[in-house]
């Protein structure tokens, strides 16, 4: 009878934590492999721009942002969005996985991964709005598959690329259609959503003649991401979106309902709303369930009744039946509830002089206290390193999966 009470208390924590609602991707892997061995990853990164336009239904003009408009008040991911900027995000991605896996998941961050090598980007022959018509789902999926195909076709025909990594990361100009603004008017409904693609998806929407290109280049799967997530006067960092989508490349399943978008694990699961903690700046560290799938932990089995002592980061597995079990982990944050340092939470009993306008300001305060180090690249403005991603946990205690 104690288990439902514990699970209910966790749900209360989810409900009281502040974060902009991430509209989680519907295009995810159709299957995942929990037995994939740990290995080093080399992901080619491709930069994609569109024909310039001045339509108000998409964000930007189809090319990568080079400077803020004079009235912009955004803090995260400042321009210019060039190869150095995207390299910085790749470093941030690499540092995240190195941190949360105790160095067992490594991502190559060599500059040679940014393509095309001799140009700033691939430039497609169509405007951005063409690839997300926002009508029937099948029509949208067809256009997204076409975006991937035309990008690779240009790489081969216009830039002489003959071989690519099996897994790709595509960054396109513009902002992602990735957040739930259902309570307000969205002036840019034709922005492109972040999505995962694989052979199953591509073969459904591209004819066999086009699929030959993927065979020639050796591409099997990938993810498509925007250049930034700042939008509608919200400061939203790209870091969390990049980490979430890369989780699909590593073999992690979504921890939310891909049909409805309904959250399953909330802020505690990376492959759910936890990727957007701290307005996307501070994706949560891996849960015990995600670590077990990746082969990073072997939980201690508890099969008899009695008192069990747990150390920080330890995980135990309690069987309930032949098909069900609890994973229990002891997680520690930095001793501070980061969200309480953020000015949005006016109901919290934090003195006004200890409230901060952005999560970066709150991180600076924690660094000054010596409890959580971080690093922002001064040239690119990208947060590349955080010492402890559990800083976005509401508190220290048990999580039950």
C-alpha positions as a printed NumPy array, in Angstrom:
array([[  0.   ,   0.   ,   0.   ],
       [  2.969,   2.372,   0.329],
       [  3.912,   2.305,  -3.369],
       [  0.916,   4.289,  -4.701],
       [  1.549,   6.964,  -2.066],
       [  5.204,   7.307,  -3.1  ],
       [  4.315,   7.496,  -6.778],
       [  1.673,  10.112,  -6.064],
       [  4.175,  12.336,  -4.245],
       [  6.447,  12.241,  -7.302],
       [  3.539,  13.364,  -9.487],
       [  3.023,  16.395,  -7.209],
       [  6.647,  17.413,  -7.804],
       [  6.089,  17.265, -11.553],
       [  3.024,  19.449, -11.326],
       [  4.756,  22.2  ,  -9.366],
       [  7.937,  22.471, -11.451],
       [  8.23 ,  25.362, -13.904],
       [  9.239,  24.799, -17.51 ],
       [  7.971,  25.865, -20.91 ],
       [  5.956,  22.959, -22.306],
       [  7.891,  21.123, -24.985],
       [  5.68 ,  19.726, -27.75 ],
       [  7.445,  16.378, -27.896],
       [  8.256,  14.941, -31.353],
       [  5.774,  12.515, -32.911],
       [  8.371,  11.137, -35.348],
       [ 10.414,   8.73 , -33.22 ],
       [ 12.067,   5.324, -33.789],
       [  9.607,   2.525, -34.497],
       [ 11.709,   0.247, -32.29 ],
       [ 14.722,   0.426, -30.02 ],
       [ 17.445,  -2.026, -29.088],
       [ 18.284,  -2.322, -25.402],
       [ 21.279,  -4.513, -26.177],
       [ 23.189,  -2.018, -28.368],
       [ 26.821,  -2.032, -27.136],
       [ 28.377,   1.212, -25.943],
       [ 30.664,   2.737, -28.545],
       [ 32.137,   5.998, -29.784],
       [ 29.856,   7.977, -32.097],
       [ 30.807,  10.006, -35.143],
       [ 27.852,  11.975, -36.43 ],
       [ 28.191,  14.076, -39.563],
       [ 26.516,  17.443, -39.067],
       [ 24.897,  19.09 , -42.095],
       [ 23.855,  22.766, -42.204],
       [ 20.785,  23.543, -44.338],
       [ 19.389,  26.876, -45.534],
       [ 16.434,  27.704, -47.78 ],
       [ 15.587,  30.272, -50.405],
       [ 15.207,  33.679, -48.779],
       [ 11.678,  34.923, -48.21 ],
       [  9.773,  37.508, -46.22 ],
       [  6.675,  35.453, -45.378],
       [  5.321,  36.007, -41.847],
       [  4.219,  32.365, -41.386],
       [  7.785,  31.13 , -40.729],
       [ 10.457,  32.48 , -38.379],
       [ 13.36 ,  34.235, -40.082],
       [ 14.052,  34.63 , -43.791],
       [ 15.231,  31.109, -44.609],
       [ 18.915,  31.707, -43.864],
       [ 20.899,  31.314, -40.65 ],
       [ 20.644,  34.277, -38.297],
       [ 23.693,  36.559, -38.39 ],
       [ 22.585,  39.331, -36.015],
       [ 19.718,  40.168, -33.697],
       [ 17.091,  42.613, -34.778],
       [ 17.502,  45.763, -32.735],
       [ 14.437,  45.002, -30.601],
       [ 15.401,  41.412, -29.658],
       [ 15.788,  40.603, -25.948],
       [ 16.901,  36.954, -26.266],
       [ 19.833,  35.693, -24.21 ],
       [ 20.335,  32.071, -25.253],
       [ 22.09 ,  31.036, -28.485],
       [ 23.035,  34.47 , -29.854],
       [ 24.099,  34.968, -33.501],
       [ 26.033,  34.628, -35.685],
       [ 24.838,  31.079, -36.325],
       [ 27.838,  29.838, -38.253],
       [ 29.911,  26.639, -38.218],
       [ 31.626,  27.671, -34.993],
       [ 28.229,  28.091, -33.317],
       [ 27.022,  24.628, -34.378],
       [ 30.369,  23.115, -33.399],
       [ 29.789,  24.61 , -29.955],
       [ 26.421,  22.843, -29.734],
       [ 28.092,  19.597, -30.764],
       [ 30.604,  20.073, -27.927],
       [ 27.72 ,  20.705, -25.522],
       [ 26.047,  17.493, -26.721],
       [ 29.271,  15.529, -26.31 ],
       [ 29.844,  16.914, -22.81 ],
       [ 26.299,  16.017, -21.75 ],
       [ 26.608,  12.358, -22.76 ],
       [ 30.124,  12.083, -21.318],
       [ 28.85 ,  13.534, -18.032],
       [ 25.693,  11.455, -17.578],
       [ 27.331,   8.187, -18.692],
       [ 30.506,   8.564, -16.585],
       [ 32.515,   8.809, -19.79 ],
       [ 31.168,   5.631, -21.4  ],
       [ 29.262,   7.387, -24.216],
       [ 31.574,   9.49 , -26.372],
       [ 30.702,  11.747, -29.318],
       [ 33.436,  12.845, -31.732],
       [ 33.508,  16.659, -31.953],
       [ 36.058,  17.066, -34.744],
       [ 35.487,  20.161, -36.923],
       [ 35.565,  17.9  , -39.987],
       [ 32.058,  16.711, -39.059],
       [ 30.443,  20.027, -40.08 ],
       [ 29.282,  19.817, -43.72 ],
       [ 29.55 ,  20.999, -46.401],
       [ 33.289,  21.482, -45.893],
       [ 33.884,  24.235, -48.479],
       [ 30.63 ,  26.164, -48.031],
       [ 28.72 ,  27.652, -45.143],
       [ 25.673,  25.46 , -45.803],
       [ 23.588,  23.457, -48.236],
       [ 21.055,  25.802, -49.843],
       [ 17.833,  24.158, -51.012],
       [ 15.84 ,  25.401, -53.997],
       [ 12.599,  25.962, -52.062],
       [ 11.402,  28.235, -49.277],
       [ 11.127,  26.929, -45.72 ],
       [  7.324,  26.846, -45.599],
       [  7.218,  24.207, -48.367],
       [  8.559,  21.538, -46.009],
       [  5.911,  21.94 , -43.305],
       [  2.561,  22.679, -44.962],
       [  0.699,  22.07 , -41.667],
       [ -2.191,  20.205, -43.276],
       [ -2.771,  16.435, -43.382],
       [ -0.198,  14.427, -41.351],
       [  0.828,  12.205, -44.276],
       [  1.396,  15.286, -46.405],
       [  3.581,  16.793, -43.681],
       [  5.586,  13.569, -43.313],
       [  6.12 ,  13.427, -47.072],
       [  7.52 ,  16.966, -47.07 ],
       [  9.812,  16.203, -44.118],
       [ 11.157,  13.13 , -45.921],
       [ 11.653,  15.291, -49.003],
       [ 13.653,  17.784, -46.924],
       [ 16.087,  15.037, -45.93 ],
       [ 16.333,  13.694, -49.489],
       [ 16.94 ,  17.093, -51.102],
       [ 19.59 ,  17.958, -48.522],
       [ 21.555,  14.774, -49.219],
       [ 21.05 ,  15.155, -52.966],
       [ 22.586,  18.639, -52.807],
       [ 25.478,  17.368, -50.676],
       [ 26.302,  14.793, -53.337],
       [ 25.618,  16.751, -56.523],
       [ 26.621,  20.272, -55.487],
       [ 29.325,  19.626, -52.88 ],
       [ 30.913,  16.355, -53.997],
       [ 30.125,  14.364, -50.85 ],
       [ 30.282,  10.637, -51.594],
       [ 30.229,   9.084, -48.117],
       [ 28.495,   9.984, -44.847],
       [ 28.148,   8.527, -41.364],
       [ 25.288,   6.081, -40.827],
       [ 23.677,   8.603, -38.478],
       [ 23.266,  12.297, -39.312],
       [ 22.391,  15.536, -37.552],
       [ 20.798,  18.177, -39.778],
       [ 20.523,  21.767, -38.518],
       [ 18.25 ,  23.961, -40.619],
       [ 17.678,  27.708, -40.638],
       [ 14.751,  28.897, -38.535],
       [ 13.054,  28.007, -35.255],
       [ 11.536,  24.627, -34.421],
       [  7.775,  24.081, -34.306],
       [  8.439,  22.314, -31.   ],
       [  6.546,  24.098, -28.218],
       [  2.948,  24.093, -27.11 ],
       [  1.492,  27.54 , -27.641],
       [ -2.099,  26.273, -27.691],
       [ -3.144,  28.968, -25.233],
       [ -1.995,  31.746, -27.563],
       [ -1.849,  32.623, -31.24 ],
       [  1.093,  31.105, -33.098],
       [  2.063,  33.486, -35.91 ],
       [  4.522,  31.02 , -37.516],
       [  2.691,  27.675, -37.946],
       [  4.848,  26.692, -40.94 ],
       [  8.077,  26.417, -38.926],
       [  9.608,  22.941, -39.244],
       [  9.237,  20.555, -36.265],
       [ 12.251,  18.637, -34.979],
       [ 12.034,  14.997, -36.043],
       [ 13.793,  11.634, -36.248],
       [ 14.058,   9.714, -39.513],
       [ 15.141,   6.186, -40.408],
       [ 14.837,   3.839, -43.357],
       [ 11.312,   2.744, -42.361],
       [ 10.119,   6.356, -42.425],
       [ 11.933,   7.303, -45.63 ],
       [ 10.784,   4.231, -47.555],
       [  7.179,   5.015, -46.666],
       [  7.3  ,   8.444, -48.288],
       [ 10.036,   8.26 , -50.944],
       [  9.967,   6.11 , -54.074],
       [ 12.621,   3.364, -54.489],
       [ 14.552,   5.433, -57.025],
       [ 15.204,   8.115, -54.429],
       [ 16.204,   5.598, -51.774],
       [ 19.248,   4.65 , -53.863],
       [ 20.824,   7.946, -52.727],
       [ 20.777,   6.82 , -49.082],
       [ 22.41 ,   3.524, -50.063],
       [ 25.115,   5.359, -52.002],
       [ 25.93 ,   7.689, -49.096],
       [ 25.543,   5.036, -46.372],
       [ 22.9  ,   6.941, -44.378],
       [ 20.515,   4.903, -42.226],
       [ 18.986,   7.346, -39.74 ],
       [ 19.219,  10.849, -38.387],
       [ 17.638,  13.826, -36.654],
       [ 16.575,  17.238, -37.96 ],
       [ 16.912,  20.286, -35.686],
       [ 16.462,  24.081, -35.911],
       [ 19.215,  26.662, -35.492],
       [ 17.654,  27.899, -32.222],
       [ 14.478,  27.76 , -30.112],
       [ 14.04 ,  31.387, -28.962],
       [ 10.542,  32.444, -29.999],
       [  7.506,  34.569, -29.121],
       [  9.614,  36.508, -26.578],
       [ 10.511,  33.277, -24.735],
       [ 14.183,  32.566, -24.035],
       [ 14.494,  28.862, -24.868],
       [ 17.893,  27.176, -25.267],
       [ 18.536,  24.701, -28.057],
       [ 20.618,  22.398, -25.796],
       [ 17.703,  20.317, -24.523],
       [ 16.192,  19.704, -27.953],
       [ 19.555,  18.53 , -29.314],
       [ 20.089,  16.131, -26.396],
       [ 16.548,  14.713, -26.581],
       [ 16.752,  14.019, -30.302],
       [ 20.25 ,  12.51 , -30.003],
       [ 18.794,  10.084, -27.46 ],
       [ 16.848,   8.48 , -30.319],
       [ 20.104,   7.978, -32.236],
       [ 21.546,   6.188, -29.197],
       [ 18.588,   3.806, -29.01 ],
       [ 16.438,   5.38 , -26.278],
       [ 12.634,   5.182, -26.625],
       [ 10.258,   8.107, -26.075],
       [  8.853,   8.243, -22.545],
       [  5.695,  10.04 , -23.643],
       [  2.691,   9.211, -25.807],
       [  3.787,   9.851, -29.398],
       [  0.168,   9.965, -30.607],
       [ -1.122,  12.581, -28.159],
       [  2.098,  14.128, -26.86 ],
       [  0.973,  13.431, -23.295],
       [  3.873,  13.339, -20.868],
       [  4.728,  10.036, -19.178],
       [  7.651,  10.789, -16.863],
       [  7.581,  14.583, -16.787],
       [ 10.669,  16.509, -15.769],
       [ 12.383,  13.375, -14.413],
       [ 12.828,  11.639, -17.793],
       [ 15.293,  12.912, -20.383],
       [ 13.209,  11.4  , -23.191],
       [ 10.243,  13.455, -22.031],
       [  9.8  ,  16.966, -20.594],
       [ 13.033,  16.573, -18.609],
       [ 14.914,  17.462, -21.789],
       [ 13.486,  20.979, -21.519],
       [ 14.289,  21.691, -17.877],
       [ 15.623,  25.18 , -17.285],
       [ 13.919,  26.407, -20.469],
       [ 15.951,  23.911, -22.477],
       [ 19.263,  24.979, -20.976],
       [ 19.613,  22.151, -18.442],
       [ 18.323,  18.776, -19.688],
       [ 17.935,  16.355, -16.811],
       [ 20.515,  13.623, -16.207],
       [ 19.566,  10.095, -17.293],
       [ 17.012,   8.209, -15.221],
       [ 17.653,   4.699, -13.932],
       [ 15.337,   3.316, -16.62 ],
       [ 17.233,   5.102, -19.394],
       [ 20.588,   4.047, -17.962],
       [ 19.491,   0.42 , -17.834],
       [ 18.379,   0.513, -21.479],
       [ 21.772,   1.913, -22.505],
       [ 23.61 ,  -0.729, -20.478],
       [ 25.14 ,   1.844, -18.126],
       [ 23.942,   0.205, -14.897],
       [ 23.049,  -3.199, -13.509],
       [ 20.468,  -2.676, -10.755],
       [ 20.735,  -4.624,  -7.527],
       [ 17.883,  -7.161,  -7.311],
       [ 15.835,  -7.13 ,  -4.118],
       [ 13.776, -10.306,  -3.8  ],
       [ 13.214, -10.56 ,  -0.053],
       [ 11.504,  -8.225,   2.398],
       [ 13.513,  -6.108,   4.797],
       [ 15.264,  -2.754,   5.198],
       [ 17.433,  -1.675,   2.246],
       [ 20.074,   1.038,   2.44 ],
       [ 20.819,   3.035,  -0.723],
       [ 23.752,   5.248,  -1.643],
       [ 23.5  ,   8.212,  -4.058],
       [ 23.158,   7.083,  -7.7  ],
       [ 22.493,   3.482,  -6.606],
       [ 19.58 ,   1.624,  -8.213],
       [ 17.616,  -1.383,  -6.979],
       [ 15.138,  -3.531,  -8.873],
       [ 12.069,  -4.93 ,  -7.126],
       [ 10.136,  -7.574,  -9.105],
       [  6.34 ,  -7.377,  -8.914],
       [  5.488, -10.152, -11.365],
       [  7.054, -11.953, -14.318],
       [  6.434,  -8.846, -16.461],
       [  6.569,  -5.908, -14.054],
       [  9.068,  -4.414, -11.633],
       [ 10.008,  -1.207,  -9.854],
       [ 13.319,   0.537, -10.417],
       [ 14.181,   2.659,  -7.394],
       [ 17.03 ,   5.14 ,  -7.516],
       [ 18.408,   7.647,  -5.028],
       [ 19.088,  10.952,  -6.781],
       [ 20.721,  14.065,  -5.339],
       [ 20.501,  17.599,  -6.648],
       [ 23.005,  20.327,  -5.749],
       [ 21.242,  21.251,  -2.514],
       [ 19.268,  24.025,  -4.217],
       [ 16.036,  23.966,  -6.119],
       [ 17.184,  25.786,  -9.227],
       [ 13.687,  26.864, -10.175],
       [ 13.3  ,  28.702,  -6.881],
       [ 16.192,  30.936,  -7.902],
       [ 14.351,  31.885, -11.08 ],
       [ 12.22 ,  35.021, -10.957],
       [  9.099,  33.331, -12.394],
       [  8.345,  31.57 ,  -9.1  ],
       [  6.914,  34.516,  -7.167],
       [  5.181,  32.196,  -4.694],
       [  8.504,  30.827,  -3.434],
       [  9.93 ,  32.189,  -0.201],
       [ 13.205,  33.313,  -1.794],
       [ 14.344,  36.877,  -0.988],
       [ 14.041,  39.274,  -3.912],
       [ 17.81 ,  39.808,  -3.998],
       [ 18.234,  36.054,  -4.567],
       [ 15.942,  35.936,  -7.6  ],
       [ 17.528,  35.811, -11.03 ],
       [ 16.22 ,  36.895, -14.406],
       [ 17.535,  33.849, -16.305],
       [ 18.741,  30.35 , -15.567],
       [ 22.225,  31.448, -16.598],
       [ 22.174,  33.993, -13.767],
       [ 21.033,  31.281, -11.359],
       [ 23.839,  28.999, -12.548],
       [ 26.34 ,  31.804, -11.961],
       [ 25.104,  32.105,  -8.382],
       [ 25.52 ,  28.353,  -7.797],
       [ 29.015,  28.485,  -9.286],
       [ 29.951,  31.305,  -6.911],
       [ 28.765,  29.089,  -4.048],
       [ 31.007,  26.299,  -5.347],
       [ 28.197,  23.749,  -5.761],
       [ 27.875,  23.466,  -9.567],
       [ 30.405,  24.586, -12.153],
       [ 29.509,  25.44 , -15.765],
       [ 31.056,  26.948, -18.893],
       [ 29.587,  29.25 , -21.559],
       [ 31.617,  29.723, -24.724],
       [ 32.24 ,  33.482, -24.866],
       [ 32.492,  33.485, -28.654],
       [ 29.349,  31.493, -29.467],
       [ 27.278,  32.138, -26.327],
       [ 26.459,  28.435, -26.046],
       [ 26.4  ,  26.666, -22.671],
       [ 28.919,  23.897, -23.378],
       [ 29.411,  22.305, -19.962],
       [ 27.539,  21.777, -16.703],
       [ 29.077,  19.891, -13.796],
       [ 25.832,  18.405, -12.471],
       [ 22.706,  18.092, -14.632],
       [ 20.736,  16.99 , -11.585],
       [ 20.669,  20.705, -10.731],
       [ 17.197,  20.745, -12.317],
       [ 15.808,  18.18 ,  -9.845],
       [ 13.314,  19.748,  -7.413],
       [ 15.057,  18.031,  -4.503],
       [ 17.023,  15.027,  -3.256],
       [ 15.274,  11.698,  -2.714],
       [ 13.958,   8.495,  -4.246],
       [ 12.625,   8.176,  -7.754],
       [ 10.484,   5.115,  -8.467],
       [ 10.085,   3.89 , -12.02 ]])
